[in-house]
Amino acid sequence: MKKIVKYYLFTAAIVASVLIVSCSKEDIAVTHIKLEQTSTNMFINGTLKMRATVYPDNATNKKVKWISSDESVATVNANGEVTAKTQGLTTISATTNDGGFNDSRIITVGEGVTMTTSPHDLFENLNFYVQGPDMVSINMGDGSGEKTFNISPDYGFSFGAINHKGSIYRIKISGLNMFTLLCSNNRLTSLDLSGCTTLRHLDCSYNMLSATALNDLFVSLHDNNAPLNKIIIISGNPGTKNCDLTILERKGWMAID
């Protein structure tokens, strides 16, 4: 009888130890995931590192799978690095292996507005103003890199840089929801707005835009009917008197020269 009791006690001790070990090694389940970035704009061929935080901090399996809803617009690799391909919208999603929790952000890809300045003999400021309901990414072409800012539909956003002596800058503004762009008095020699489909007010007066440059600009403007009263100010440019205003008329734009 004593041997039987000892056997059961021994067995119970083993079971208890197994239970203790099992409890101590119990997996900590994931509860949710959060992406650090907000929805943003990117230039074509630009890159962006997305970062995901998996909760709780001591979760056992914190692995994440990244997916782009439209890989023709932008791709994302296993490390959350996004590469912009072509103009458009895509959703970048991160999903946890444990529990399938998901968070996502919309990425807007486009050339936006591209401007080129002319070289000159003096130092001067480059000044721009944009307005719209979203964010704008700006690359001044001066080596400072790309910066993203929130813009307001009520107050807009002003920015600038120093145009150094003899320098030529290729300036890019990416923000497909912009509806106002003021870029007068900046010695611009070219302006391409093919990547901006919501613009309704453009002031590019008193730059260095030839008739050919202005015609190229007119061709790049969208012909959407949604933005009413689309106005472009082109006065003070070398090509103002010789450009083809019928291009604007066909697209529903009114020119002020």
C-alpha positions, 0 to 999 in steps of 0.5 A: 500500500505504501509503495502505491501511495509513493508511486502516486505521490511521485507521479503527482509531483512529475505532473505538477512540475510539468504544469509549472514548466508549461505555464512558465513557457506559455506564449504571450499572444499579440493584441494589436499592431500600429504603424508609426507613419501616417498616410503620406506622399512619395516621389516616383523612385523614392523610398520610405521605411515603414515601422510597425509596433506589435503589442504587447512588448513581450509578445512571443511572436512579433513577426509581421507580413507586409503587403502593397495593394497595388505593386504597380504603384509601390512595392514593400519588402519583408522589412517594410521598405516601400519603393515608389514605382508609378503615379497613383495610390496604394495601401501598405498593410502590415499583418501580424502572424499571430492573430492576424491583426492589421494596420495600413496606410495610404501611399500617394505616388506622383511626380507632383510638380517639377520646376527648374530654375535658371542660373544667375549671378546673384544669391536670391531666395526661392519662395513658394506657397501651397494649399490643400487638405493633405500633406506635401513632400518637398525636395528643393534640389539643393541637397537637403533631401525630401521633407514632408509637411502638413498643409492646410486648406485654410492657411496653406504652407510657405517654404523656400530656399536660397538659390546660390550663384550660378546654380540650377535647381530641379525642385519637386513638390509631391502632393496630389491634393494640392489646389493652390500653388504660388511660385512667381518670381523664382526664375523658373525655366520649366514647370510640369504639373502632370502629377497634380490632378486637383490644382485650380489656382496657379501663379507662375508669373514673372519667371523665365518661362519661354513660349515653349515652356509655357505651352509644355506647362499648359499641356501638363495641366489636368483637364478635370471638370471637378475643380471649377474656376481654374485660373493660371497667372502667366504675366511677366514671362518671356513667352507670355505674349507668344504662348498658345492659350487655346491649350488652356481654353480646351482644358477649361483654364482661364489665363491671366496675362 
